[in-house]
Amino acid sequence: MTDDIAYDLTIKRYDQEFSRYQHLDGKAGTQIGFSGVIIAILSFVIGSMDYEQIIQNEYTELFGWGIGILLISVSIGIGVLTKFGKTLPVFMPEKFFDKYDKLDDKREQALYAYFDLIADIEEANNRKAKLLYAGNVFTLLGLGISFISFLLVFGIIAI
């Protein structure tokens, strides 16, 4: 009876880590989309200015820095989706059977195989989460710099 409970809890834990993996992918996509839209809007704004305005304004470089930082955020999001998208372990308990061949019960072998797999997925999820956190920091930093420089470039505020 306790083996069934342990097996069910292990399967549930695996499903939670897999769901977390998919959730982090969604967050990366959202980060890419949000930063991309902001970059597009800011690029349109800077593109609508006259060339002389761009050259003469001392805050235009700061505006470019804000867009550059947002591009770093986009690249982190893309890196999370591409680098970790290929490393998700696939559950194949048979490959673990040799490791746990002293066990007679195939169900128990699969249980231990799940333990190893859950640890691998959790490690990948933690790396993804750290990178996404860094990407979020870059997004907020780029957004703040872009907003302030936008206000400075168009003379809405003055220093």
N, C-alpha and C positions, 0 to 999 in steps of 0.2 A: 504493500500500500504506500509506504513512504517513497519507494522508487518512482511510483507514478506521479506523486506530488512533486518530487524533485525534477522529474523529466518535464512535467507540465510547466513548472516555474522556469526551467531553463529555456524552454521553447518560447515562453512569454518574454523573457529577458532578451532573447535573440531578436524577437519581433520588435521590441522596443528600440534596440540599437539600430536595426535596419530602418525603422521609421524615423529615428533621429538622423540617420544618414540622408534619407530623402528630404527631410525638413531642412537640413543644412544646405543641400543643393538648391532648394527653393529660395532660401535666404541669399545665397550667392547670386542667383538669377535676379532677385529683386534689387540687390546692391548694384549689379551691372546695369540694370534698366534705369534705376533712379539716377545714378551718376551719369549715365549716357544721355538721359534727357536734359539734365542740367548742363552738361557740356555742349549739347546741341543748341540750347537756348542762349548760353553765353557766347558761343561761337557766332550765332546769328547776330547777336547784339554788337559784338566787336566787328563783325563783317559789315554791318550797316553804317559804321562810322566812316568818315572820309579818311583817306590815307594820311593827310596832314594832321588830322585830329589825333590819330593813333601815334604818330611820330612825336608830336609836340607834347602830348600828355605824359606827365611824369609817372602816373599811376598805372599806365597800360601794362608795364612789365609785371606789376603785382597781380594784375588781372590774369596774365599768362601763367603766373605761378599757381594761381588758384585752379585754373583749368588743368595744368600739369599734375597737380596733386590729385585732382579728381580722376585723371587718366591712370594714375597709380592705383587708385581704388578699383577702377574697372579691371586693370590687369590682374590684381589680386583675386578678384571674383572669378575671372576667367581661369586663372591658375588653379583655384579651388575646384572648379568644375572639370577641368581637363586632367589635372594631375591625379586627383583622388578618384575621379570617375572610373579609372581603369584599375584601381587597386582594391576594390571591394572584394573581399574573399567570397568565394562561392562555396556553399556548404556541400561537401562531398565526404560523408563520414567514412567511406571506404578507405580513403587515404590515411586516416588516423588509426585504422584497425591494426596495422603493424605496430604502431606505437603502444597500443593498449592490448596486445595480443594475449596477455596473461589473464584477461577477463574472459569469462565464458559467455556471458550474456551480450548479444549484439546490441541490445537496447542500451546497456550500460556503456558499451564502447561508443555508441552514438552520442550518449550524454557527455562523455568526456571530450569527444570531438567538438561538440557544441561549446564546451567551456573554452577550448582553444580558439574557436572561431569568434566567439563573443569578445574575447580579449583583443583579437586582431581588429575587429570592427570598431570596438571602443577606442583603440589607439588611433585609428584613422579618423574617427569622429572628433577626437580631442585635437588632433592636428588641424582639421578643417575649422573647428570652432575658434582656435587661436588665430588662424589666418583671417577668418571673417571678422574677428574683433579688430584686428589691425586694419583691415579694409574699411570697417565702419569708422575708425578713428580718422583715417585718411579722407573719407567722405565728408565727415563733419569739419575737419580742418580745411579741406578744399572749398567746401560750401561757405564757411565763415570768411576765408580770405577772398573768395570771389564776390561775396555779397558786399563786404567792406570796400573792396577795390571798385566794384560797380558804382557804389555811392560816391566814391572819390573821383572816378573818371568822369562822371556826369555832373559833378559839382553839387550834388545833393547835400553832402557834408564837406567840411573843410578841416584840414589839420593845421 
